[in-house]
Amino acid sequence: MILTVTANAAIDKRYVVEGPLVGNVNRVKSCQANAGGKGINVARVASIIGEKVTATGFLGGHAGKFISERVEARGIESGFVWCEGESRTCINIYDENSGEQTEFLEPGFGVTEDDCRRLVEKYRSLLPACRVVTISGSTPAGAGPQLYKELIAAAEEAGIPVLLDTSGKLLEECIDARPTMIKPNIDEIRALTGKPMNSRGDILAAAGDLHDKGISIVVISLGSKGSLVSCSEGVYDVRVPKVNTVNTVGCGDSMIAGFAAGISRGLPIEETIRLASAVSAANALRLETGFVVMEDVNRLLPQIEIKKI
């Protein structure tokens, strides 16, 4: 089983519009609402590609009920901790005329020390049944990096690998907890190192430094240009085929789902990288965020180019 943690879950709404937004009354051509938050995207994609998944994190209010119902409708086990407050809503606006996407991300409700304690207890109760943990996204007000550090430490004690996908100060402060894998993008690796990272060689060196600090797998996401991976088996330059991109939101979460699935299945690292890259690219082909179709994944798998450096 894969256990996903989403501390700041959301209802994800996608509006499709035509034309400029600012200062206008905007008529929405279509609207989709789904359970969201990075970890829930991971859970959904991992389930689609054949993994058994349990999702945990904080939920609250009517929005939380909607999120839980949508998660369970996908065949994912719901193991959330319920809190006072209302789970957030995040809005993605897609302008068909320009092809641009604009996002509005609510901060979400705050949590208490007791809420955090209950989540850690719930998480510990779920660990014995799982093979891989993913921890994704931001923490709500009142939690901070200590929550993620506790979750990483608990999984380490149980001998279970942890894939951490967060950013900014939260990522910086969780590095010393030594999660099994991190997946910073180019901007995040620049922030972590304080260096411009002008070439793939610079990026690989930075990934290698993080690996040497105790992160077993460091994946630097380069978007449509692929990724760079540093791990104990070696250093890999990964290229993905060009695809007719529909929606890039959720591609990173889909990559985490692919890595989690590969690790859960005990696949060799190159096969795991190939699966994760194909799943990530498949997400870009679909309008729904954090969603793939296995036909797309299977078609893309042989097109992933992996070069060991």
C-alpha positions as CSV (number, residue, x, y, z in Angstrom):
1,M,0.0,0.0,0.0
2,I,1.0,3.6,-0.6
3,L,0.2,6.1,2.1
4,T,-0.2,9.7,1.0
5,V,-0.2,12.7,3.3
6,T,-2.0,15.9,2.3
7,A,-1.8,18.4,5.2
8,N,-3.5,21.2,3.2
9,A,-6.1,19.5,1.1
10,A,-8.4,21.5,-1.2
11,I,-11.3,21.5,-3.6
12,D,-9.6,22.2,-6.9
13,K,-11.8,24.2,-9.3
14,R,-10.8,24.7,-13.0
15,Y,-12.6,27.5,-14.9
16,V,-12.3,27.8,-18.7
17,V,-12.8,31.3,-20.0
18,E,-12.1,33.4,-23.1
19,G,-10.3,36.7,-23.0
20,P,-8.8,39.0,-20.4
21,L,-9.9,38.7,-16.8
22,V,-8.9,41.9,-15.1
23,G,-11.7,44.5,-14.8
24,N,-14.2,42.4,-16.6
25,V,-17.3,40.4,-15.8
26,N,-16.1,36.9,-16.9
27,R,-18.5,34.2,-18.0
28,V,-17.1,30.8,-17.3
29,K,-17.4,28.4,-20.3
30,S,-17.0,25.3,-18.2
31,C,-16.1,24.4,-14.6
32,Q,-14.8,21.3,-13.0
33,A,-14.4,20.6,-9.3
34,N,-12.4,17.8,-7.8
35,A,-10.6,16.7,-4.6
36,G,-7.2,18.3,-4.7
37,G,-4.1,19.2,-2.9
38,K,-0.8,17.7,-4.0
39,G,-1.0,14.5,-2.0
40,I,-4.5,13.8,-3.1
41,N,-3.4,14.1,-6.7
42,V,-0.6,11.6,-5.9
43,A,-3.2,9.2,-4.4
44,R,-5.5,9.5,-7.4
45,V,-2.8,8.8,-10.0
46,A,-1.2,6.0,-8.0
47,S,-4.7,4.4,-7.7
48,I,-5.2,4.7,-11.5
49,I,-1.9,3.0,-12.3
50,G,-2.9,0.0,-10.1
51,E,-1.7,0.7,-6.6
52,K,-3.7,0.3,-3.4
53,V,-3.7,3.7,-1.7
54,T,-4.7,5.3,1.7
55,A,-4.9,9.0,1.9
56,T,-4.5,10.9,5.2
57,G,-4.1,14.6,6.2
58,F,-6.4,17.3,7.6
59,L,-10.0,17.9,6.5
60,G,-12.8,20.2,7.7
61,G,-16.3,21.3,7.1
62,H,-18.5,20.8,4.0
63,A,-15.6,21.2,1.7
64,G,-13.8,18.4,3.6
65,K,-16.7,16.1,3.2
66,F,-16.7,16.8,-0.6
67,I,-13.0,16.0,-0.7
68,S,-13.4,12.8,1.3
69,E,-16.3,11.6,-0.8
70,R,-14.4,12.2,-4.1
71,V,-11.3,10.4,-2.7
72,E,-13.4,7.3,-1.7
73,A,-15.2,7.3,-5.1
74,R,-11.8,6.6,-6.7
75,G,-11.4,3.5,-4.5
76,I,-8.9,5.2,-2.2
77,E,-9.2,4.5,1.5
78,S,-9.9,7.7,3.5
79,G,-7.8,8.0,6.6
80,F,-8.2,11.8,7.3
81,V,-8.1,13.6,10.6
82,W,-11.1,16.0,11.0
83,C,-10.6,19.5,12.4
84,E,-12.6,22.7,13.1
85,G,-12.7,24.9,10.1
86,E,-13.4,24.6,6.4
87,S,-11.0,23.0,3.9
88,R,-9.8,25.4,1.3
89,T,-10.8,25.9,-2.4
90,C,-8.1,26.5,-5.1
91,I,-9.0,28.0,-8.4
92,N,-7.2,27.4,-11.8
93,I,-8.4,29.7,-14.6
94,Y,-7.5,28.7,-18.1
95,D,-7.8,31.3,-20.8
96,E,-8.5,29.6,-24.2
97,N,-7.5,32.7,-26.1
98,S,-4.0,33.0,-24.7
99,G,-3.4,29.5,-23.4
100,E,-2.4,30.9,-20.1
101,Q,-3.3,29.5,-16.7
102,T,-3.9,31.7,-13.6
103,E,-4.2,30.2,-10.1
104,F,-5.7,31.4,-6.9
105,L,-4.7,29.3,-3.9
106,E,-6.5,29.8,-0.6
107,P,-4.4,29.5,2.6
108,G,-6.7,27.0,4.3
109,F,-7.7,26.7,8.0
110,G,-5.2,26.7,10.8
111,V,-4.6,23.6,13.0
112,T,-3.8,23.2,16.7
113,E,-1.2,21.1,18.5
114,D,-3.9,18.6,19.3
115,D,-4.8,18.3,15.6
116,C,-1.1,17.7,14.7
117,R,-0.8,15.1,17.5
118,R,-3.9,13.3,16.2
119,L,-2.5,13.2,12.6
120,V,0.8,11.8,13.8
121,E,-1.1,9.1,15.8
122,K,-3.3,8.3,12.8
123,Y,-0.3,8.2,10.5
124,R,1.6,5.8,12.9
125,S,-1.4,3.5,12.9
126,L,-1.4,3.3,9.1
127,L,2.3,2.8,8.7
128,P,2.5,-1.0,9.3
129,A,0.3,-1.7,6.3
130,C,2.2,0.5,3.8
131,R,5.3,0.1,1.7
132,V,5.9,3.8,0.7
133,V,4.9,7.1,2.1
134,T,4.5,10.4,0.2
135,I,4.2,13.7,1.9
136,S,3.2,16.5,-0.4
137,G,2.5,20.2,-0.4
138,S,2.3,22.9,2.2
139,T,1.5,22.7,5.9
140,P,-1.5,24.7,7.3
141,A,-0.9,27.5,9.8
142,G,-0.2,26.1,13.2
143,A,1.8,23.1,11.9
144,G,5.1,24.1,10.3
145,P,8.1,21.9,9.4
146,Q,8.1,20.0,12.7
147,L,5.0,18.1,11.6
148,Y,6.7,16.8,8.5
149,K,9.9,16.0,10.4
150,E,7.9,13.9,12.9
151,L,6.2,12.0,10.0
152,I,9.5,11.4,8.2
153,A,11.1,10.1,11.5
154,A,8.2,7.8,12.2
155,A,8.5,6.2,8.7
156,E,12.3,5.9,9.1
157,E,11.8,4.1,12.4
158,A,9.5,1.7,10.6
159,G,11.9,1.2,7.7
160,I,9.5,2.7,5.2
161,P,10.8,5.1,2.4
162,V,9.4,8.6,2.4
163,L,9.0,10.8,-0.8
164,L,8.8,14.4,0.2
165,D,7.4,16.9,-2.3
166,T,7.3,20.4,-0.9
167,S,9.0,23.7,-1.6
168,G,10.5,26.9,-0.2
169,K,11.5,27.3,3.5
170,L,9.5,24.1,4.3
171,L,11.7,22.0,2.0
172,E,14.9,23.7,3.3
173,E,14.0,22.9,6.9
174,C,13.0,19.3,6.2
175,I,16.3,18.4,4.4
176,D,18.0,17.5,7.6
177,A,15.3,15.0,8.4
178,R,16.7,13.0,5.4
179,P,13.6,11.9,3.5
180,T,14.3,9.1,1.1
181,M,13.5,11.3,-2.0
182,I,12.9,14.9,-2.8
183,K,11.8,16.4,-6.2
184,P,12.7,20.1,-6.4
185,N,12.2,21.9,-9.7
186,I,14.9,24.2,-11.2
187,D,13.7,27.2,-9.2
188,E,13.7,25.3,-5.9
189,I,17.2,23.8,-6.5
190,R,18.4,27.4,-7.1
191,A,16.8,28.5,-3.8
192,L,18.3,25.5,-1.9
193,T,21.8,26.2,-3.3
194,G,21.8,29.9,-3.8
195,K,23.4,29.4,-7.2
196,P,22.1,30.3,-10.7
197,M,22.3,26.7,-12.1
198,N,23.0,27.7,-15.7
199,S,23.6,24.2,-17.1
200,R,22.6,20.6,-16.6
201,G,26.1,20.0,-15.2
202,D,25.5,22.6,-12.5
203,I,22.1,21.0,-11.7
204,L,23.6,17.5,-11.5
205,A,26.3,18.8,-9.1
206,A,23.7,20.3,-6.9
207,A,21.7,17.1,-6.9
208,G,24.8,15.1,-6.1
209,D,25.5,17.4,-3.1
210,L,22.0,16.8,-1.7
211,H,22.4,13.0,-2.3
212,D,25.7,13.1,-0.3
213,K,23.8,14.8,2.5
214,G,21.7,11.7,3.0
215,I,18.9,12.0,0.5
216,S,18.8,8.7,-1.3
217,I,17.1,9.9,-4.4
218,V,17.2,13.5,-5.6
219,V,15.1,14.2,-8.7
220,I,15.4,17.6,-10.3
221,S,12.3,18.3,-12.4
222,L,13.0,20.2,-15.6
223,G,9.4,20.2,-17.0
224,S,9.2,19.5,-20.7
225,K,13.0,19.0,-20.8
226,G,12.8,15.9,-18.5
227,S,14.6,15.5,-15.3
228,L,18.0,14.7,-13.7
229,V,18.2,12.0,-11.0
230,S,21.0,11.4,-8.5
231,C,20.9,8.2,-6.4
232,S,23.1,5.4,-5.1
233,E,22.8,3.5,-8.4
234,G,24.2,6.5,-10.3
235,V,23.3,9.7,-12.0
236,Y,20.7,9.8,-14.8
237,D,19.8,12.3,-17.5
238,V,16.1,11.7,-18.4
239,R,14.4,13.1,-21.5
240,V,10.7,12.9,-22.3
241,P,9.0,13.1,-25.7
242,K,7.1,16.2,-26.8
243,V,3.4,15.9,-26.2
244,N,0.4,17.9,-27.1
245,T,0.1,19.6,-23.7
246,V,-3.4,20.2,-22.4
247,N,-2.7,20.8,-18.7
248,T,0.6,20.8,-16.9
249,V,-0.9,21.2,-13.4
250,G,-0.4,18.0,-11.5
251,C,2.5,16.6,-13.6
252,G,4.8,16.8,-10.6
253,D,2.3,15.0,-8.4
254,S,1.9,12.3,-11.1
255,M,5.7,11.9,-11.1
256,I,5.7,11.3,-7.4
257,A,2.9,8.7,-7.8
258,G,5.0,6.9,-10.5
259,F,8.1,6.9,-8.2
260,A,6.0,5.7,-5.3
261,A,4.5,2.9,-7.4
262,G,7.9,1.8,-8.7
263,I,9.4,1.7,-5.2
264,S,6.4,-0.1,-3.9
265,R,6.7,-2.7,-6.6
266,G,10.4,-3.1,-6.0
267,L,11.3,-2.1,-9.6
268,P,15.0,-1.3,-10.5
269,I,15.7,2.4,-10.4
270,E,15.8,2.9,-14.2
271,E,12.4,1.2,-14.5
272,T,11.1,3.4,-11.7
273,I,12.4,6.5,-13.4
274,R,10.8,5.4,-16.7
275,L,7.4,4.8,-15.1
276,A,7.5,8.1,-13.2
277,S,8.4,10.1,-16.3
278,A,5.8,8.4,-18.4
279,V,3.1,9.0,-15.8
280,S,4.1,12.6,-15.5
281,A,4.0,13.2,-19.2
282,A,0.6,11.4,-19.4
283,N,-0.9,13.9,-16.9
284,A,-0.1,16.7,-19.4
285,L,-2.3,15.1,-22.0
286,R,-5.5,15.4,-19.9
287,L,-7.6,18.3,-18.8
288,E,-8.2,17.0,-15.3
289,T,-5.5,17.8,-12.8
290,G,-3.7,14.8,-11.3
291,F,-5.2,12.4,-13.7
292,V,-3.8,9.9,-16.3
293,V,-5.1,7.2,-18.7
294,M,-3.1,4.0,-18.8
295,E,-3.3,3.9,-22.5
296,D,-1.2,7.1,-22.6
297,V,1.2,5.8,-19.9
298,N,1.9,2.6,-21.8
299,R,2.4,4.5,-25.1
300,L,4.9,6.9,-23.5
301,L,6.9,4.3,-21.6
302,P,9.1,3.2,-24.5
303,Q,9.7,6.8,-25.5
304,I,11.4,7.9,-22.3
305,E,15.1,8.3,-22.8
306,I,17.3,7.5,-19.8
307,K,21.1,8.0,-20.0
308,K,23.4,7.0,-17.1
309,I,26.1,9.6,-16.8
